Amino acid sequence: MTSSRQSGDLHVSRRDDRAQYELHGGEELLSFATFSQVDGVVTVPHVETPVDHRGHGYSTMLMAGVVDDLRTNGLRIDPICWVARKYVEALPDADTLLVD
């Protein structure tokens, strides 16, 4: 498990063993994004926040951690999920992150 972003009690981790990024508050899973990686491109087909955790901006915090990991590791993203796509497309450097 590699942590890519921390903010107070919240932290985003990349879990290669589960093929997902996870946002945790303490030990509790608040949001996650499934992914695969091939040739420097991370494909994100699904982002989910459990119903009882919705409405707190957790998917946005999760995607911020995902993007931090991409930038740190020189990766690009193919955001199939609309949540991931909406987040990345709103970034000023979206063209350097999105695959063609």
N, C-alpha and C positions, 0 to 999 in steps of 0.2 A: 504494500500500500504506500503510495506516494502522495503526501499532502501538497496541494498546490496553492491554497489560499486559506487564510484564517482571519476571522474577525470576531473578537470576543470569544464567546462560547461556540460560535458557528465555525465549521471548517469544511472545505471541499477536498475530497480525496479522489484520486484516480485509482480504481480497483481493476487492474488488468485481469485478475483471477475471476472476476465477475463480468468483465467487459462493460463496466459502467463507471461513471463519475457519480459521487454521492455527496450530498450536503447533509451533515450531521449537526445536531444541537446536543452537545454532550454525547450520549450513546444512542440517541434517537435519530433514525433516518427521516429527514424532512422532505427530501426531493432527490430524484436521480435521473440520469440520462444514460441510455444504453449507447454503445459505440462499437465500431470496428475501426481498425487502422491498417491501411495498406499504402506503401510507398509514400509516406509522409502526409497522407490525407486521412483525417479522422471523420468518419461518417457517423452522424447522429440521427438515427431513425425515430427515436422516441425520448421524450422528456415527460416525467410524471411527478406530481406532488399528491400524496395521499389526501383524500377528501378532508380529513380532519385538520390538515395543515394548510389548506388553500386560503388565499386571501392575505398572505403575509409577505408576499414578494419572494418566496423561497426559490422559485424557478429562475428568477432574475439573478439572485445571489449565486445559484448553482452555475448558471451560464457565465457569470463573471469569472468564476473559478476555472471553468472549462477554457475560456479564452485566455486567461493567464497562463494555463498549462500549454496551450497551443503556441503562444508567443515565446514562452521560455524555451520550448523545445523546437522551435522553427517549423511547426506543423501548420497545415491548412485544414479547412473544414468544409464538409459537404453536409449542410444541415437539412436533412429531409423533413424532420419534424418542424411544424410551423412555429412552435415556441422558440426553438433554436434559431431558425431562419430569421424570425422577426428581431431577435436580440442582436444577432451578428450584423444584419443589414443596417441597423441603426447606428453602428459604430463608425467613427470617422475614418478608420483604417480598414473598413470592410473589404475593400478591393484587394488588400494584401492577405486577407484571411480566407476568403471564399475561393473555392476551386472554379475554374472556368466552365 
